[in-house]
C-alpha cells in the first residue's frame, strides 16, 4: 500500500512540474497580441530608438527581458503588465529570436 501511495505522489509531483513548466513558458500568441497592441515595433526596429525585438531576445536572458519590460528606461512607456503577460511577451520575443 505504501508503494502505491508513493507512486501516486511521485506521478502527482511530476504532473505539477509539467504544468508549472508550461505556465512559466508563456504563450507566444498572447505575447504577440500584447506587443502588437502596444505598437512596440514602432520603436523596436532597425531604424527606431530601440533595438529590434528579435535582437533584444537573442541578446538577453528571460529575466533581463522581463526586468527591462517591467521597469523600462525613460524613453520607453511604462506599462503595468501582469507576471503572466510578461511571460507571454518573453515567449513571443523568444519565438522571434529563432
N, C-alpha and C positions, 0 to 999 in steps of 0.2 A: 504494500500500500504506500509506504514512504517513497518508493522509487517512482510510482505513478504520479504522486504529488510533485516530486522533484522534476520530472519530465514536463508536466503541465506548467510548472513555474518557469522553467527554462524556455519553453516554447512561448509562453506569455511575454517574458522579457525580450526575447528575440523579435516578436511581432511589434512590441512597443518601440524597440530600437529602429526597426524599419520605418514605422510610421513617423517617428521623430526625424529620421534622416530625410524622408520625403518632404515633410513640412519645412525643415530647415533649408531645403534647396530652393524653395520658392517656385513660382510659376512664371516662366519666361513670357507667356502670352499676356498674363496680367501686367507684368512689368512693362512690356511693350506698350500696352494701353496707357499706363501711367505716364511713361516717358513721352508718348505722342501727345497726350492731353496737356502736358506742361510745356510742350514745344521745346524740349531740351536741345534738339538738334539745330535749332536756330543759332545757338552759340557754340555748341559742341560739334563743330565740323572743321574741315581743313582750312577754311577761311575765317572762322569765328574766333571769339575771345577765348573759348575753352578748347581743350584737346578733344579730338573726335572721340565719340563714345567707345568705339572698339579699341582705340589706343589706350584709353583710360582703363578699360577692362583687362587688357593684356599686360599692363604695367603695374597693376595694383592688386593687393590681396582683397578678399571679400571684406575683411574688417576695415581696411583702409577705404574701400569704396563706400561702405555704409557710413563711416565716420564723415567722409567728405560730403556725402549727400545730406546727412542729418545735421551737420554743422558746417555749412559751406563758407567759402571766403566771402568777402564783401561784394564781389562782382556778381555772385550767383544769388538768385532769390532764395529765401528761407521757406521751406515747406515743412509742415508738421506731419511727416509720414509715420504710419504705424510700423512696428517691427515687421509685420507681415508684408507691408508694402515695400519696405527696404529690401527684404529677401527677394521679393518678386522683381524689383528693379535690378538687383545684382544678378539674378538668374538671367534676365534679359541681356544685360551687359555681357555676361559670360557667353551667351549664345552668339553674340556679335564677334567675340574675340576668336572664335574657332573657324 
